[in-house]
């Protein structure tokens, strides 16, 4: 299988590791402004790489601002596309991206938390028991202050919990926003007024969704809580925590309240589970890569459905609405006297 990585930086290197860990024969090439690896073929343009390397899979991991232009360069491509999130920025033309990808054999947006065992357990339980969402709330953030990587801002972070709430408890429905508050700052090398945090409220079917997400959260925090109602009117509670205290350490608890205290229905914690050699920080990403590999090489449908193009477009429209309707304060000036950019290599903090 031939995998072309467009943008072999932090995210692209993780994808290279994940595909290499599948154990299947994989050859790599990469596209970038400059050569980033000497052991694989290098191309300076996407059209040149498509013609010269003839990839089965194209992985798009360029900075957010370049997603749309690269995806548009894939017009007519008939292989499989994996794209880093968010799909585009709010300034890009979604119609042209959708048209460019019309002939692909498959598409997967990097919504890696779908591949958590905690997510699978909770989603399966809700569907099996026919539970209805009453309320969902998330807190989802990390510290990217003075990170050297360009970014479109908090849309690249909040896309994860928005997708998780819809995927776990939405039953195919999409969140409709009611209100959005935000903050802009110079936290990023991308500009002096980048949207770094938002707090929002909305509806998902008959349920209510609230949440806060931030790229200036100082510590990584990824939590999603649910209150659900059974067919008999009983309330069921669920809490999922991701990548805590380290990446891929996830846990979920599902319970009901009784006169004798909480009755645990399901509980799962992967924190103490040994990480396979070479898979640190890429356990869930490895599951995604394995699903893509099996689909491309053997036609096997994935156990977890791919976050496909329709999902990606729907989420991008939601993010665009969020940016359009946000009431933002700021800008906060973290670096009024200029900055010395930190090129940190700690994947735990960067993730």
BATI-248248 format. One line per 5 residues: number of its first residue (from 1); their letters; for each residue x negated, y, z of C-alpha. Coordinates in steps of 0.02 Angstrom, whole numbers, plus 50000, padded with zeros to 5 digits. Example, Ala and Ser with C-alpha at 12.3 -4.5 7.8 and 13.67 -1.06 7.14 Angstrom:
BEGIN
1> AS> 49385:49775:50390 | 49316:49947:50357
END
This chain:
BEGIN
1> XXXXX> 50000:50000:50000 | 49933:50173:49953 | 49966:50315:50076 | 49932:50495:50028 | 49920:50616:50175
6> XXXXX> 49948:50798:50130 | 49862:50893:50270 | 49738:50782:50363 | 49733:50884:50523 | 49796:50840:50696
11> XXXXX> 49964:50767:50640 | 49895:50689:50482 | 49757:50600:50579 | 49886:50525:50696 | 49985:50459:50549
16> XXXXX> 49827:50384:50475 | 49797:50292:50640 | 49978:50234:50649 | 49979:50162:50472 | 49809:50082:50498
21> XXXXX> 49875:49999:50656 | 50014:49909:50562 | 49888:49776:50511 | 49944:49784:50330 | 49818:49823:50192
26> XXXXX> 49826:50012:50172 | 49718:50128:50067 | 49720:50315:50105 | 49688:50477:50013 | 49716:50655:50067
31> XXXXX> 49757:50826:49999 | 49697:50987:50079 | 49615:51154:50050 | 49449:51069:50092 | 49392:50889:50115
36> XXXXX> 49434:50831:50292 | 49370:50651:50281 | 49224:50581:50183 | 49278:50399:50187 | 49438:50417:50082
41> XXXXX> 49476:50500:49914 | 49508:50687:49918 | 49617:50791:49802 | 49638:50979:49801 | 49818:50975:49738
46> XXXXX> 49975:50871:49760 | 50006:50847:49572 | 49826:50790:49550 | 49843:50665:49692 | 50008:50596:49627
51> XXXXX> 49931:50568:49456 | 49762:50505:49514 | 49804:50403:49670 | 49983:50348:49629 | 50037:50334:49811
56> XXXXX> 50176:50221:49874 | 50200:50337:50024 | 50170:50524:50040 | 50151:50593:50216 | 50176:50782:50228
61> XXXXX> 50089:50854:50382 | 50041:51029:50326 | 50087:51179:50437 | 50273:51220:50449 | 50262:51368:50330
66> XXXXX> 50197:51255:50190 | 50323:51112:50207 | 50443:51176:50075 | 50311:51213:49944 | 50233:51040:49963
71> XXXXX> 50402:50952:49961 | 50448:51048:49804 | 50286:50988:49723 | 50351:50810:49747 | 50492:50842:49623
76> XXXXX> 50522:50682:49524 | 50419:50573:49643 | 50498:50402:49663 | 50403:50334:49812 | 50433:50352:49999
81> XXXXX> 50411:50519:50088 | 50373:50545:50272 | 50383:50727:50326 | 50329:50813:50486 | 50466:50912:50572
86> XXXXX> 50546:51036:50549 | 50592:50999:50369 | 50564:51182:50317 | 50574:51354:50395 | 50728:51464:50399
91> XXXXX> 50659:51568:50257 | 50649:51423:50133 | 50775:51367:50004 | 50847:51201:50064 | 50938:51171:49900
96> XXXXX> 50775:51165:49802 | 50696:51045:49929 | 50847:50930:49921 | 50839:50932:49731 | 50652:50898:49729
101> XXXXX> 50674:50742:49835 | 50822:50673:49739 | 50727:50526:49664 | 50629:50465:49816 | 50651:50282:49865
106> XXXXX> 50660:50329:50048 | 50634:50473:50169 | 50590:50485:50353 | 50576:50644:50457 | 50455:50628:50603
111> XXXXX> 50585:50621:50742 | 50478:50498:50836 | 50580:50494:50997 | 50713:50393:50906 | 50586:50252:50915
116> XXXXX> 50577:50254:51105 | 50645:50100:51193 | 50736:50221:51309 | 50828:50298:51162 | 50874:50130:51087
121> XXXXX> 50940:50062:51253 | 51045:50216:51290 | 51117:50234:51115 | 51162:50050:51106 | 51247:50056:51277
126> XXXXX> 51352:50208:51231 | 51408:50131:51067 | 51440:49959:51142 | 51545:50028:51286 | 51633:50161:51182
131> XXXXX> 51580:50301:51298 | 51629:50480:51256 | 51513:50628:51284 | 51569:50751:51417 | 51408:50849:51440
136> XXXXX> 51228:50840:51382 | 51086:50949:51443 | 50903:50950:51393 | 50741:51031:51448 | 50607:51010:51316
141> XXXXX> 50445:51106:51313 | 50256:51108:51311 | 50111:51231:51315 | 50051:51293:51146 | 49988:51462:51206
146> XXXXX> 49837:51506:51097 | 49844:51339:51006 | 49745:51354:50845 | 49880:51271:50739 | 50002:51384:50644
151> XXXXX> 50186:51359:50687 | 50360:51420:50645 | 50391:51428:50832 | 50512:51339:50946 | 50619:51267:50804
156> XXXXX> 50477:51140:50784 | 50502:51085:50965 | 50689:51097:50995 | 50724:50990:50842 | 50682:50837:50949
161> XXXXX> 50814:50856:51087 | 50945:50919:50965 | 50920:50761:50863 | 50917:50649:51017 | 51082:50716:51084
166> XXXXX> 51166:50693:50915 | 51086:50524:50883 | 51120:50451:51055 | 51295:50517:51089 | 51358:50606:50933
171> XXXXX> 51434:50459:50840 | 51389:50541:50674 | 51444:50717:50724 | 51336:50873:50726 | 51314:51006:50860
176> XXXXX> 51407:51170:50832 | 51320:51316:50917 | 51413:51441:51028 | 51270:51548:51095 | 51081:51563:51084
181> XXXXX> 50961:51666:51190 | 50776:51675:51153 | 50606:51754:51182 | 50475:51809:51055 | 50289:51825:51089
186> XXXXX> 50114:51823:51018 | 50079:51650:51091 | 50041:51583:50916 | 49909:51625:50787 | 50058:51638:50668
191> XXXXX> 50106:51814:50723 | 50148:51940:50860 | 50335:51902:50872 | 50356:51714:50851 | 50512:51639:50931
196> XXXXX> 50434:51538:51073 | 50585:51487:51179 | 50774:51468:51166 | 50918:51426:51281 | 51076:51372:51192
201> XXXXX> 51253:51310:51217 | 51364:51220:51095 | 51488:51081:51063 | 51470:50903:51002 | 51643:50836:50967
206> XXXXX> 51739:50862:51130 | 51578:50869:51231 | 51472:51018:51282 | 51285:51031:51249 | 51167:51150:51339
211> XXXXX> 50978:51156:51338 | 50815:51248:51349 | 50661:51222:51241 | 50495:51314:51241 | 50319:51316:51169
216> XXXXX> 50257:51414:51320 | 50317:51294:51454 | 50143:51273:51535 | 50177:51090:51572 | 50253:50961:51456
221> XXXXX> 50432:50920:51503 | 50548:50813:51398 | 50712:50766:51481 | 50889:50737:51418 | 51036:50707:51536
226> XXXXX> 51210:50645:51492 | 51380:50636:51577 | 51492:50514:51485 | 51672:50453:51505 | 51731:50275:51484
231> XXXXX> 51898:50224:51409 | 51968:50210:51586 | 51917:50386:51631 | 51767:50335:51736 | 51613:50446:51727
236> XXXXX> 51446:50368:51682 | 51281:50459:51704 | 51119:50439:51607 | 50948:50520:51614 | 50806:50495:51490
241> XXXXX> 50629:50559:51516 | 50498:50553:51378 | 50308:50558:51372 | 50288:50578:51560 | 50160:50571:51640
246> XXXXX> 50072:50524:51477 | 50123:50507:51296 | 50239:50359:51258 | 50277:50333:51444 | 50467:50341:51437
251> XXXXX> 50605:50295:51557 | 50795:50292:51560 | 50923:50262:51697 | 51110:50234:51673 | 51224:50230:51825
256> XXXXX> 51396:50258:51897 | 51440:50331:52067 | 51538:50228:52193 | 51591:50244:52374 | 51437:50141:52417
261> XXXXX> 51316:50249:52318 | 51247:50242:52143 | 51271:50079:52049 | 51132:50060:51919 | 51194:49991:51753
266> XXXXX> 51029:49997:51657 | 50854:50050:51702 | 50696:50047:51596 | 50523:50119:51629 | 50376:50093:51511
271> XXXXX> 50254:50196:51617 | 50152:50050:51681 | 50146:49957:51517 | 49971:49935:51443 | 49943:50028:51279
276> XXXXX> 49872:49917:51140 | 49692:49955:51090 | 49683:50102:50970 | 49866:50150:50998 | 49849:50285:51131
281> XXXXX> 49977:50423:51095 | 50041:50333:50938 | 50147:50189:51008 | 50313:50260:50948 | 50236:50333:50791
286> XXXXX> 50167:50160:50757 | 50342:50088:50760 | 50396:50216:50633 | 50246:50178:50523 | 50279:49991:50536
291> XXXXX> 50460:50015:50482 | 50405:50120:50333 | 50273:49991:50286 | 50396:49845:50291 | 50524:49944:50192
296> XXXXX> 50399:49993:50057 | 50310:49827:50041 | 50453:49705:50069 | 50615:49803:50059 | 50658:49764:50241
301> XXXXX> 50785:49882:50318 | 50719:49963:50479 | 50783:49911:50650 | 50803:50095:50691 | 50878:50184:50540
306> XXXXX> 50760:50312:50466 | 50796:50494:50507 | 50838:50518:50324 | 50855:50666:50209 | 51036:50698:50258
311> XXXXX> 50985:50702:50441 | 50839:50818:50403 | 50947:50939:50303 | 51082:50942:50436 | 50958:50978:50574
316> XXXXX> 50873:51113:50471 | 51039:51200:50443 | 51068:51193:50631 | 50895:51268:50663 | 50927:51403:50533
321> XXXXX> 51090:51449:50619 | 51000:51454:50786 | 50868:51574:50719 | 50998:51682:50633 | 51110:51700:50786
326> XXXXX> 50980:51709:50926 | 50983:51860:51042 | 50799:51877:51078 | 50699:51979:51203 | 50516:52027:51194
331> XXXXX> 50395:52021:51116 | 50288:51959:51259 | 50104:52007:51236 | 49991:51868:51297 | 49841:51939:51204
336> XXXXX> 49857:52129:51197 | 49669:52146:51176 | 49651:52010:51043 | 49618:51825:51062 | 49483:51694:51053
341> XXXXX> 49572:51545:50977 | 49553:51380:51070 | 49521:51229:50961 | 49570:51102:51092 | 49557:50917:51051
346> XXXXX> 49657:50846:51198 | 49797:50752:51111 | 49895:50737:51274 | 49905:50926:51289 | 49927:50961:51104
351> X> 50073:50839:51096
END
